[in-house]
Structure formats: C-alpha cells, structure tokens
C-alpha cells in the first residue's frame, strides 16, 4: 500500500518527487564487500556559544578528494543520543556506501554533531531535565556560528545554501525543521523524521509560506504510521498543504525507532543535491 503523499508545484520538479522510495530493499543497511568505502572521523571544534570544544563525526564519501568541493548534510540525533547515535543504531556509513556503489547518491560530506549544546553534553541521565532540553535550542547558535564555519574552514565544501542540508530524527527532526525553516538563507534542503514536540507550531515554523516556495529545494516530513508523535508531522504537513508549499510527506510503516529512520535516511540520501531534470 502506497503511503507517500507528494505535493508538486512549479518550483519543485515532479521528476524529483517521483524518485522518492517507499520501503528500502532488503540488505540496504547491511555491510557488503565493496571496492571503495567512505570514512567516518571524529572532529573537535571550538564553540564560542558553549564555551568549550565540542565533538562531531564526519563521513567522507568513497573516493574523497580534498581538492574537490562537496555539499554538506547536517544529520541530527534524538533526545537521548549524541554525535554517535546515528552510527550506533542507524548504520549511516553502510547505507551511504551501498548507495554510492549503486550510483544512487551524490557525493557529499555528512556531519553528525551533538545537538545538546551544553558543557556536559553527554548522553544519558535525565534527558528531560530542563537544562538538557534547553540545550537543544541553544544548538541553533552553536550550529550556525561555530560548527558550520569550522566545517567550511577545515573541509572542501561549497559555501552556499543550495549545498547545505539539515535533517534529523525525533528531537533532531524538530531541530532540523526549526533551524532549517528559520534559516532558509543557510539551508535549501530541510526535513524531519518523526519530529518531536520541540517542533514549533506550523504558523511559527513557517509564518511566510511563500518564502519556502521560492527558496527550498526539498522539504521532507516523514513519520511511522504507528508513532505516538505522528500528530506533530501531520499538523505540519496539513499546514504546508493548505498553503501550497511543495513538500514530500511520507507516512511509512513503523513506530518511533531506527527501523523507520534508517529507511528515511535511505530515501532522502538519494534526493539531496541533485539538479532538476
């Protein structure tokens, strides 16, 4: 049963939307013997926002060439995770490597930061403590003022909005929508997987819908059909639909877990940074 709803207006290619998959094929996240694979490294960047040096992971694609410039995907984790959550549970490097081997993914760097911007940003403990929840909002400034400038100084990347994407799961999905739609001069590719209640109300999230029509290359909203937080994604989708904002709304089988989020990552990875045909 098909559960993906696409709205396509003149500012977004219908061809692009039609390439959105449903359920990823078996083995999409299983390691294979490949001629060439990408690499994940840990980086440390100075954060003036927090007042300490902070950690992030970065994935560089197979055949990475420091003399070539790449687009960047900023991939965010959930409320209980840190910069390693995607790697621990989502196998992003395996998903990417397999897609590159099949020629389905545009070469890009993928940055996985710690979205809890505070001095003690470790995962665990009382994840709902007020200071820890507030730190996810503080990350907006850390991302824009500290992490992105560091990446663009240290790595060969294209420094414009058309070559930056921000996506995330759960709490990170709310961050991606809040920050991405709040800074469309910085990001042209925006999306949330099973976005959590930190997601702003639609009228606050996108008070001027026309701006999104004119600026965004891709706006993605997805959620598992058995997820208790489905109403967050649904209300955002309905607002976008009412205001004729082009987007992909993907209602897929599943709950609030990595079975859904791995599938989402597989899907969006094939859409990012590709020119309209």
C-alpha positions as CSV (number, residue, x, y, z in Angstrom):
1,X,0.0,0.0,0.0
2,X,1.4,3.3,-1.0
3,X,1.7,5.8,1.8
4,X,3.7,8.6,0.4
5,X,2.0,11.9,-0.4
6,X,3.8,14.4,-2.6
7,X,2.8,18.0,-3.4
8,X,4.4,19.3,-6.5
9,X,4.2,22.9,-7.7
10,X,6.1,24.8,-10.4
11,X,9.1,25.4,-8.0
12,X,9.8,21.8,-7.4
13,X,10.5,19.1,-10.0
14,X,7.8,16.4,-10.2
15,X,10.6,14.1,-11.5
16,X,12.5,14.6,-8.3
17,X,9.4,13.7,-6.2
18,X,8.7,10.6,-8.2
19,X,12.1,9.2,-7.2
20,X,11.1,9.0,-3.5
21,X,11.1,5.4,-2.5
22,X,8.8,3.6,-0.1
23,X,10.3,0.8,2.0
24,X,14.0,0.3,1.3
25,X,15.1,-3.0,-0.2
26,X,16.3,-5.9,2.0
27,X,20.0,-5.5,2.7
28,X,20.2,-1.8,2.2
29,X,21.9,-1.3,5.6
30,X,24.0,-4.5,5.6
31,X,27.7,-4.2,5.0
32,X,28.9,-5.5,1.7
33,X,32.3,-6.2,0.2
34,X,32.9,-3.0,-1.8
35,X,35.8,-1.8,-3.8
36,X,35.7,1.6,-2.1
37,X,34.0,2.8,1.0
38,X,33.7,6.1,2.8
39,X,35.3,7.0,6.1
40,X,34.0,8.3,9.5
41,X,36.3,10.6,11.5
42,X,35.8,12.3,14.9
43,X,36.4,16.1,14.8
44,X,36.7,18.7,17.6
45,X,35.6,22.3,17.0
46,X,35.7,25.3,19.2
47,X,32.3,26.5,20.4
48,X,32.1,30.1,21.5
49,X,28.4,29.5,22.1
50,X,29.0,26.9,24.8
51,X,32.5,28.0,25.8
52,X,34.2,24.6,25.3
53,X,35.5,22.5,22.4
54,X,32.8,20.1,21.1
55,X,32.8,16.8,19.2
56,X,31.1,15.8,16.0
57,X,31.5,13.0,13.5
58,X,32.1,13.5,9.8
59,X,31.6,11.0,6.9
60,X,33.6,11.5,3.8
61,X,32.5,9.6,0.7
62,X,34.3,6.9,-1.3
63,X,37.0,8.5,-3.5
64,X,37.0,11.6,-1.3
65,X,39.2,14.2,-2.9
66,X,40.3,17.2,-0.8
67,X,40.8,19.2,-4.0
68,X,37.1,18.9,-4.9
69,X,34.3,20.8,-3.2
70,X,31.3,18.9,-1.7
71,X,27.9,19.7,-0.4
72,X,27.1,19.0,3.2
73,X,24.4,17.2,5.1
74,X,24.0,18.0,8.8
75,X,22.4,14.9,10.3
76,X,20.9,15.3,13.8
77,X,20.2,12.7,16.6
78,X,17.3,12.3,19.1
79,X,16.9,13.5,22.7
80,X,18.7,10.5,24.3
81,X,21.6,10.4,21.9
82,X,24.8,12.2,21.0
83,X,27.1,12.6,17.9
84,X,27.5,8.8,17.8
85,X,23.8,7.8,17.9
86,X,23.4,7.5,14.2
87,X,26.5,5.3,13.9
88,X,25.5,3.2,16.9
89,X,22.0,2.4,15.7
90,X,21.5,3.7,12.1
91,X,24.4,2.4,10.1
92,X,24.6,5.6,8.0
93,X,28.1,4.8,6.7
94,X,26.9,1.4,5.4
95,X,23.7,2.9,3.9
96,X,25.8,5.6,2.1
97,X,28.5,3.2,0.9
98,X,25.9,0.8,-0.6
99,X,24.1,3.7,-2.3
100,X,27.4,5.0,-3.7
101,X,28.2,1.5,-5.0
102,X,24.9,1.6,-6.9
103,X,25.4,5.1,-8.2
104,X,22.4,6.4,-6.4
105,X,23.9,9.1,-4.2
106,X,25.5,12.5,-4.9
107,X,29.0,12.7,-3.3
108,X,28.6,14.7,-0.1
109,X,30.1,15.2,3.4
110,X,27.8,14.2,6.3
111,X,28.3,15.9,9.6
112,X,26.8,14.3,12.7
113,X,27.1,16.7,15.7
114,X,26.0,16.6,19.3
115,X,22.8,18.6,19.2
116,X,22.8,19.1,23.0
117,X,24.8,22.3,23.2
118,X,26.0,22.5,26.8
119,X,29.3,21.9,28.6
120,X,28.3,18.5,29.9
121,X,26.7,17.2,26.6
122,X,27.0,13.5,27.4
123,X,24.0,11.3,26.6
124,X,22.3,9.6,29.4
125,X,21.0,10.8,32.8
126,X,17.7,12.6,32.9
127,X,17.3,13.5,29.3
128,X,14.2,15.6,30.1
129,X,16.0,17.8,32.7
130,X,15.1,21.4,31.8
131,X,18.8,22.5,31.2
132,X,19.3,19.5,28.9
133,X,16.2,20.1,26.9
134,X,17.1,23.8,26.6
135,X,20.5,22.8,25.2
136,X,18.8,21.5,22.1
137,X,17.6,25.0,21.4
138,X,21.0,26.5,22.2
139,X,22.4,24.3,19.5
140,X,20.9,26.6,16.8
141,X,23.5,29.2,17.6
142,X,26.3,26.7,18.0
143,X,25.5,25.2,14.6
144,X,25.2,28.5,12.8
145,X,28.0,30.4,14.5
146,X,30.5,27.7,15.4
147,X,30.1,24.3,13.7
148,X,29.3,25.4,10.1
149,X,32.1,28.0,10.0
150,X,34.5,25.3,11.3
151,X,33.5,22.8,8.7
152,X,33.7,25.3,5.9
153,X,37.2,26.3,7.0
154,X,38.6,22.8,7.5
155,X,37.0,20.9,4.7
156,X,36.5,21.4,1.0
157,X,32.8,22.3,0.8
158,X,30.6,24.6,-1.3
159,X,29.7,27.5,0.9
160,X,26.1,28.4,-0.1
161,X,22.6,27.4,0.9
162,X,22.0,25.3,-2.2
163,X,24.7,23.0,-1.0
164,X,23.7,22.6,2.7
165,X,21.0,20.3,4.0
166,X,19.7,19.7,7.6
167,X,17.8,16.6,8.6
168,X,17.2,14.8,11.9
169,X,15.2,12.2,13.8
170,X,12.8,12.9,16.7
171,X,14.2,15.8,18.8
172,X,16.7,16.3,15.9
173,X,13.9,16.3,13.5
174,X,12.3,19.2,15.4
175,X,15.6,20.9,15.4
176,X,16.1,20.4,11.6
177,X,12.7,21.9,10.9
178,X,13.0,24.7,13.3
179,X,16.5,25.7,12.3
180,X,16.2,24.9,8.6
181,X,12.9,26.7,8.0
182,X,14.1,29.5,10.3
183,X,17.2,30.0,8.2
184,X,16.4,29.3,4.6
185,X,19.3,31.6,3.6
186,X,21.5,28.9,5.1
187,X,19.7,25.7,4.1
188,X,17.9,24.8,1.0
189,X,17.3,21.1,1.8
190,X,15.3,20.5,5.1
191,X,13.5,17.6,6.7
192,X,12.4,15.9,9.8
193,X,12.0,12.2,10.6
194,X,9.3,11.5,13.3
195,X,9.8,15.0,14.6
196,X,9.3,15.5,18.3
197,X,7.2,18.1,20.3
198,X,10.1,20.6,20.2
199,X,8.9,21.2,16.6
200,X,7.4,24.7,16.5
201,X,3.7,25.1,15.7
202,X,3.3,25.4,11.9
203,X,2.3,29.1,12.0
204,X,5.5,29.9,13.9
205,X,7.6,27.4,12.0
206,X,6.7,28.9,8.6
207,X,4.9,32.3,9.0
208,X,5.6,33.2,5.4
209,X,4.9,30.1,3.3
210,X,5.8,31.9,0.0
211,X,9.4,32.1,1.2
212,X,9.6,28.3,1.3
213,X,8.1,28.0,-2.1
214,X,10.8,30.3,-3.5
215,X,13.8,29.0,-1.6
216,X,13.6,25.4,-0.7
217,X,15.0,22.6,-3.0
218,X,13.4,19.9,-0.8
219,X,11.1,19.9,2.3
220,X,10.6,16.4,3.7
221,X,8.2,15.4,6.5
222,X,8.0,11.7,7.5
223,X,6.8,9.5,10.3
224,X,5.9,5.9,11.2
225,X,2.2,5.2,11.0
226,X,2.2,3.7,14.5
227,X,4.3,6.5,16.1
228,X,2.7,8.2,19.1
229,X,4.2,11.5,17.8
230,X,2.5,11.3,14.4
231,X,0.3,14.3,15.1
232,X,3.4,16.6,15.1
233,X,4.3,15.6,11.5
234,X,0.6,15.5,10.4
235,X,-0.1,19.1,11.6
236,X,3.0,20.3,9.8
237,X,2.0,18.5,6.6
238,X,-1.5,19.8,6.7
239,X,-0.3,23.4,7.1
240,X,2.1,23.0,4.2
241,X,-0.7,21.5,2.1
242,X,-3.1,24.3,3.0
243,X,-0.6,26.9,2.0
244,X,0.5,25.0,-1.2
245,X,4.1,24.6,-0.1
246,X,5.8,21.9,-2.1
247,X,7.0,19.1,0.1
248,X,7.1,15.3,0.5
249,X,5.0,13.8,3.3
250,X,6.0,10.2,3.8
251,X,3.8,8.1,6.1
252,X,5.6,4.8,6.4
253,X,5.0,1.5,8.3
254,X,6.5,1.6,11.8
255,X,6.9,3.1,15.2
256,X,9.4,5.6,16.8
257,X,12.6,3.7,16.1
258,X,15.6,3.3,13.9
259,X,13.7,0.8,11.6
260,X,11.9,3.9,10.4
261,X,14.8,6.3,10.5
262,X,17.2,4.1,8.5
263,X,14.5,3.9,5.9
264,X,14.1,7.6,5.9
265,X,17.9,8.2,5.5
266,X,18.0,5.7,2.6
267,X,15.2,7.7,0.9
268,X,16.4,11.3,1.4
269,X,20.1,10.4,0.6
270,X,19.1,9.7,-3.0
271,X,17.3,13.1,-3.4
272,X,19.8,15.5,-1.9
273,X,21.9,17.9,-4.1
274,X,20.6,16.6,-7.4
275,X,19.7,19.0,-10.2
276,X,16.2,19.1,-11.5
277,X,15.7,17.2,-14.8
